[in-house]
Amino acid sequence: MSTATRTVVFTDLSNYTTRVSSMDREGLRKILAEHERVVAPIVQRYHGRIVKNLGDSYMCLFESATDALRASMDIMHTVHDQGASPIHLGLNTGDVEEIDGDAFGEPVNMAARILGKAKEGEVLFGPGTYACMNAAEIPWEAAGRHALKGFPGETPIYRAVPTHSCSLPDAVLSAVRQHRLVRVRRGVPLPMVSAESIVLFEGFTAGSPALEQAVGALPVLAPASLYLQGYNISLSDRDAWTQLGRNLLIATPASLDTAIDSIARAPIARTSTYNNPNTLILEGGDFSPAVMLEMTGLALPAIGTTGSVPLAEVVESYSYDLAGDGRWMVKSDRAVLRIEVNAQGVSLSALASGITVDGRSISGGTTIQLSKRTVIRAGNFDYVFRSTEQSDPQGLKYAGYFTGGAGARLGVLDGQVVEMGREPGSPGLSFPDRQGQDNIRWCSGARAARAREARFTLDRALAGRKQCELRVTGAGLVLAPLHDRCPTYVRRDSRAIDSALERVDGPVQVHVGDLIVAGTSVVAVRAPEE
């Protein structure tokens, strides 16, 4: 038995079970032989060895992390060039015990977990490989922080980028679909740029005077709106660019063009004549809505002795992740920031570069406590956090709420009654019903155990299927509760600084500019032209 530092590589045929379910034995033999024909000679060329054949997967060992990654990239290039059966790979580096020709240890287990996170055509590697590789030889990008079974906390994972591959960040994807992407190329006149643009610099050398001149020619934009396309970028140039809150997009020019063209050509289903693809205008004879309802943020129920009655003895703390496209999620591998709520209040953790808080850039990994009113810039959106005051001792208490981002919109015609909730009638505005409990840290005790077993989530526990309704009449807007257990609140004039949440116990008049808060949802009442 010997222990040595090795890089473990797992290869795996993608969608193997589905594919072989309709194959005869000869077809199965062919794809397995093809996999071996692609993998084995490349592993040997880079001084690695195949330790174990797992049928549709190989486990390989390399003495060099850089050689392991170069071999993995060559395997992907060969699969792509030959049109072979698609595969994915997972790697990690560390001390491995070799016993009777087999390999054991934490790096082996982590590499297997990372393999499980890889999608078709991806090469993902863990922090051990990242620490040991020669970064100048490998085109790579961060692939988020992931919960890996058997490992505490969340593990940073990285993606090696083959020449034919391009993973567009969420903010760039949204910008392409909404025609907000501005591509700045060296030697080409600067196109028109607006405050909503995502700007992508192409063909520039990181740290070059030409790049700095192009950046300086832009109007004032949030650093997170700026992306630099490159392939092999040194660590020093990466740091110099990203420490300013800017972003990188790792891809060759050809693969970038292919990725953007495929998104630009894809049809976008629209449900209205409005330009906003998230807007729904209710059908009717007059197609001019009297008012717009917009899902505009995230409400945060309080925790602790002054917290919410429904959460007492159940939830110790909870979190939500914000994706780059403006969606709040239970957990996201591509999150740009995370919000955590506990008895001490609300904290924000930056998970990516380009986050600004009250105008100050904060680096990835930074955690700050949020104050009474905080303005946050993430991706291409602005968010405002506000702490809350309530005069409702028996109801659901809130630590605060966020507004901003891009949410679904509902246009309501004069004379209509619109329901809101997790499963509203038609016409209606649906509240999010995010599945999963990965964002909850449970209290000890029987009540928490029962809630966990019953698949308790904040979205489901704190808002009803039919929560409230808004009636639009010539005399104004009337909001009425529909649920006898889950309360609904109104914040008068969302622009006011000190406006408190008011519980809605019966029909009340609301106005454009008010916010409706229920469960974890925040709905803005807007004029149709906003």
Secondary structure, 3 states (H helix, E strand, C coil): CEEEEEEEEEEEECCHHHHHCCCCHHHHHHHHHHHHHHHHHHHHHCCCEEEEECCCEEEEEECCHHHHHHHHHHHHHHHHHHCCCCEEEEEEEEEEEEECCEEECHHHHHHHHHHHHCCCCCEEECHHHHHHCCHHHCCEEEEEEECCCCCCCCEEEEEECCCCCCCCCHHHHHHHHCCCEEEEECCCCCCCCCCCCEEEEECCCCCCHHHHHHHHCCCCCCHHHEEEEECCCCHHHHHHHHCCCCEEEECCHHHHHHHHHHHHHCCCCCECCCCCCCEEECCCCCCCCCEEEEEEEEEEECCCCCCCHHHCCCEEEEEEEEECCCCEECCCCCEEEEEEEECCEEEEEECCCCEEECCEEECCCCEEECCCEEEEEECCEEEEEECCCECCCCCCCEEEEEEECCCCEEEECCCCEEEEECCCCCCEEECCCCCCCCCEEECCCHHHHHHHHCCCCHHHHHCCCCCEEEEEECCEEEEEECCCCCCEEEECCCCCCCCCEEECCCCEEECCCCEEEECCEEEEEECCCC
